[in-house]
Amino acid sequence: MSPHTLLALALLATSVTASAADTPEINRPTGTAQANGAAHTLRQIPEACARLEGQFTGDAAQPYRFSVVRTSPQCQPRSRFVDFDKVQPSAEKGWKLNDVIRVPSAACPSQQAVVSVWRLPVDKKPDLDGQGQSRIYLEDAKKQAAAGKTAQVPMFAAKAEVEGKACR
């Protein structure tokens, strides 16, 4: 093969790898346009007992407000929601781009909020006992916690950005 062919193949392989990391696990259409001041649910993550909520503000300095809201005080989470800026999720760190949610602004059609949700899966399957059940024994759990060996749980992180031109 010629050097040009090898270079073209290397570039193609790089672009395929980059696009696979940028492809979310969930493929969804653009959401319904939302008015300024109207709080809207972007997505629920039941295993983290969390709901992603957004709101267009109409303020040029901060056009979109985004927050993670706990769904219920009684909910027992099986995963954690962590601060995006602290963990800086990426495919290289084992995170998966889980979802990209796009919501246009009703007041400014040239703008849309884009929320990226990342997920860090845990590969460990629970140990099963002789009856095929996963059990946690209090004394064993206390010993593990004292030793700093708590079980890993899946994690989620999300970040909101605004794309497009601001309206006047």
N, C-alpha and C positions, 0 to 999 in steps of 0.2 A: 504494500500500500504506500501511497505517496504521503509525504509529511502533511500536505493539505487535507487529505482524507482523514488522517489520524487526528488532526486538530479539530476538524468538523465533528468527528465522532465524540471526542472529549467534551466539546462544547455542548453537544446534544445531550450527553449523559448528565452533565452538570445542570442543564436547564430542566431536564426531567426530574432529577432529584430535588431541585429547588421548588418546582411546581407541586410535587407530591407533598412536601412539607407545608405548602401554602394552601392546600386543599382541605377544607374543613370536613370533619367526620359527618356533620349534619349539613345537608344541602337544603336551603330554604329560600323562597322568593323574597323580594323586597317587601317590607311591611306596609301597612296602611299609613298614609300621611297623618301626622299628629299636630294639633294646634298648640300655640304657645301657652304655657301654663297648665296644660293637661297632662297629669301624671299617667304613665302607661306602663304596663308590665311587658318587658321584653321577652322574658323566659323564666320558667320555674326550674329549679334544680332540687327535686325532692330529697335526694340522698344527702344533700348539704343543708337541708331545711332552709333554703334561701330562694328569694325571688329577685330577679334583676329588674330594676325600675328606672325609668328615664323620664325626662321632661325638657322640652324646648323652653328656653327662658325668654327669648326675644332680646337678650342683652348681647351686644356685639363682643364684649370682653369674654363672656362665658356663655356661648349660645346653647349649650346642652348640659344638663345636670344628670348625673348617673349615680345610683347607689345600689348596694346589696342590702336587702331587707330580710330579716328573719321571718319565716312564715308562721311559726307558732312557738310559744314558750314550751309546750309539751313535746314538740318534735325532738326525736333523738337522732342526731346526724350520724350518718355512716361515712361521711367524707367531710373535708374541711374546705372553707373558702379562704384563700390567703390574699394578701396585698400584692397586686401585680407588679408594682415598682420594686418591692423588696425581693421577690423571687425571680423576676425577669424571665418568664417562661420562654423556652425555645425548643425546637426539635432536638438540638444537640444535647440538651439537658434531660431528655426523656419525655418532655411534655408533648402533647398532641393538640393541634388546633382543632377544637371540638366544634365550634360554631361561629359563624359571622352573621350578625343580625344588622340589617340595614333598615333605617326608619327615616323616610323623608319628612321634611318640615312642611306643614300645610301653609304657613305664613310666608315661607321662603322656599319655593320649589327647587331652587338651585343648590340647596343645602340638604345634607342628610347626615344623621348620626350613624356611626359604624361601631358596633360593639363586638369585640373579639373575645371569645371565651376559650380558654385553654384548660386542658385536663391532664393531670399527672396520674396515670394508672398505677396500680399496685399489682404485681404479678403473683404475689403469694396467695395460695388457696388455703383456707382454714384447715387445720388438722381435724380429722374426724375420729370419733371414738369407735368402740366395737359395735355400737348401734347405728353408726353412720351419721351421728349428730356432731355438730360443732359446739363444744361446751367451753365455757370460761369458768374456772373455779376461783373463788374469791381469794383464797390463800396464795395460789399460784400467781394470780394477777397482782396481788400486793407485792410479792417478791420481785416480779418482773418490773413493776413500776419503781420500786426502791432501787433496783439496779439500773434504772434508766432505759429499760428495754421495752418500751410500749410498742404495740403493734402499729405498723404503718397503715395509713388509710389513704384512699385516693384524695387528691386535692384539685381544686378549681381556682382559676384566677381570671379576671376579666378587665378589659380596658375599653373606654369609650373615646372616640375621636369624632370630629366633625369634618366632613369633606364638602367641598364645593365653595362657591362664592357667597359671601355675605350679602344680604339684601339691605336696602336702606329704608 
